[in-house]
Amino acid sequence: MPDPKPIAESPDPIWQRLRGLFTDIDDTITQDGHITGEVIVAMEQLRNNHIAVVPVTGRPAGWCDMIARMWPVDGIVGENGAFYFRYDTKRRHMIRTYYDSKDVREEKCARLSSIAEEVISKVPGAALSADQRYRETDVAIDFREDVAPLCMEKVDEIVGIFEKHGATAKVSSIHVNGWFGHYDKLGMTQRLAIELFSADLDQDQDGFTFIGDSPNDAPMFSFFEQSVGVANVLDYADLCDPKPAWITKERSAAGFLEFAERLLAVR
């Protein structure tokens, strides 16, 4: 797939038709691990201009519950597609939709725990992510968030251990996430779009796009014809296949703000 083109060169009509933005969180809308006030304001401005905002993330259910309640978003896909949450502000009620039933989730997590123990024993420097206690469906192995960064050979070794046991393993900018099941970010995003926006994404490529930064966003980059990467996606150029169609000049949150400004300028 060709290298992404600068977002500044994208034609206005692409974004004038947009009604929904799906976005990764870590290193896409965060800067050095933090969410900034400018990003929160940008998300609010997008929604005020009739562009729904939905984070699509590998982060845990506990975080997603808070984000759905507290951030200016229309819903959130979490744990790499295991569920989506939406907070009904009128009823003050959280709507939770899962790929698996509670019993199935619990059985899978028990199997994943033993794999996580094997990873930690065999890959020095790897650790359970600090947010693991808030997860309901997967295991996240930290390779650079709260531990000294591991080389990509070690990251590949972690992936190999998960896959040896028949688990799916995806690499983000900070974690290797492992789970049992054939779901992913894209599948749950498509379900959310139908159930929340009455939109078939296969038939409505003009109305939605995605912005991200890492290899586990590749299914989203592949699906959305006008997908966008923040500049740091090029850090994973050899692992990210396919690449996004467009790329920002700036990295991380600054890149997200660059794209948000592009969208708002043509509304």
Secondary structure, DSSP 8 states (H G I E B T S, - for coil): ----EEGGGS-HHHHHT--EEEE--TTTTEETTEE-HHHHHHHHHHHHTT-EEEEB-S--HHHHHHHHHHSS-S-EEETTTTEEEEEETTTTEEEEEESS-HHHHHHHHHHHHHHHHHHHHHSTT-EE-TTGGG-SS-EEEESSSSS----HHHHHHHHHHHHHTT-EEEE-SSEEEEESSS--HHHHHHHHHHHHH---TTT-TTTEEEEE-SGGGHHHHHH-TT-EE-GGGGGGTTT-SS--SEE-SS-HHHHHHHHHHHHHHT-
